[in-house]
């Protein structure tokens, strides 16, 4: 998807620094299509501000280009989808000076067990018309259903065969 949607701003949320490092390492093989920025607690305030600023610039670029259309004369770096990988501890703090990230896509690398964590990820990271993809394995389906019921959300199951025919709505 990242290669077919230039400049797509995405957030990947995880719980631990180990998961963050693993995700960043795995995404590095997609460097032709994706620019990856980790957001973790060891970053200085300046580094954190730079990561957030680059992501917000990517979001503005996505919005100004009509959701993924390529601009004439764009450089390779501007065409890449921008991914911020963040731990729950480093999500923007709502109610503070930091604004939400407003990503078009939020990927829950692992499913949080608490409704508050799930909702915080969505409010801190996702734009109003964004898409959430939650990775769920085995017994986590029950947790997902509990999150759905307790948060009054409707969570649709993604088809198993969701290869190239996935379409992202611009509505």
N, C-alpha and C positions, 0 to 999 in steps of 0.2 A: 504494500500500500504506500509506503513512504516513497518509493521510486516513481509511483504513478501520480502522486499528489505533491507537486513541488511546494516547498516551504511549509508543509503541514506542521503546526505546533502541537507537540504531544508531551504529556507528563506520564512517567512511570513511577508509581508509588510502591514502596516496600517498607518493611518494618525495621530491618537491621542494616548496618554498614556492610556486613558480609554479603547480603543480598544485593545491595547497591553495587559493590565492586564486581560481583558476578555478572550482573546485568550490563554494566558499562563495558566489561571485557567482551561479553558476547556481542554487544552492539557495535563494537569497534570494527568487526568484520564487514559491517555495512557502511563504512565511511564514505563510499561513493555517493550514497543516498541520504545519509543521516549525520547530523552534527550532534554529538552527545555531550552534555554537561552534567556532571554530578553535583548535587547540592547536599552537603553533609555538614555535621557540626564542627569539624576541624577547619572549615574555611574561615578566613578573616572576613570582617565586615565588608571590606573593599572587594574581595573575591566574590562574596555572596551577592553584592550589589551588581557586579559585572555579569554574573550568571543570569540574574533576574532581568537585568536590562537587555541582554542579548535575546532572551526569550520573549520579552515584551516587544522588542523590535521585530522578531520573527512573526509574532501574532499580528502586529500592525501590517506587516508585509502581506501576510495571508489574507487579511480582511480587505486590504486595498487592491489585491490582485483578483478579486472575485473568486475566492476560495480555490486556489490552486492553479489558476491560469498563469502561464509563464509570461513575464514581462520581457519585452525586447531589450537586449543588451544586458540581461542579468548575468552576473558572474556565477561560477559553480557553487560558491559558498552560499549565495542567496537562494539558490534553487534547492538546496538540501532541506529536508525536513529537520526541524529542530526538536530534540528530545532532551528534557531535563529529567534526570533520575533522582528522586528525592526520598529520604526516609521520613517517616511520620514526625519525628522530632524536629525536622527542619522545614516543615510546611510553613508558608507565610502565615503570620499570626494575624488573624482577622481582628479588627478593632485596634490594631496598632498602626504604625505608619505604612506598613507594607500592604499593597493592594493585592487582591486575588490575581492569579496568573492567567485565567481565562483561556485555557487550552481548548483546542477543538476535540482532543481525544485524551481521555484519562484511562490509563491501564493500571489496574490493581494487580501487581505481580503476584501477590498473595492476598488472600481475602482477610480483611480484618475481622475479628470476632465480635467487636463492639460496634453497635450502631453509631455511637458518637464518633469513632474513628472513621468509619465509612462516610458519614455525613461531612466530617471535617475535610476529608480528602476532596469531596465533591465541591464544597463551598470555597475552599482555598485554591482549587486548581482548575475547575471546569467552567467554560463559558455557558451561557444560558441554553444554547442550542448544541452543546457538545455531546459527545458519545462516551459512555463508560464501558470498558471491557474489563470484566473481572475474571481472572484465571481461577478456575475451580477444579479441584481434584477430589475424587472419591467422596468421602464423608462430608466435604465442605458444602455440598448441595443443601443440606439441612441448614447450615449456617446462613447460606445465601437466601433461602426461603424465609428464615427468621428475620434477616435484615430487611427483606422486601416487606414483610408484614408489619414490622415495628416502625418502619420509616414511611409507610404509605406510598411506596414506589412500585412501579410495575417493571419488573426485570424480565426481559425476553431472553430466551435461550438462543444462542447462536448455533446455526446448523453445523454439524460436524464437517460436512463437505462445503466449506465456505471459502474455497480457493479464489480464483480470479474473478468469479462472478459477484463478489461483494461490491455493493454500491454504497457510497456515502451520499446521503441526501444533502442538498444545499438549501433546503427549505428551513 
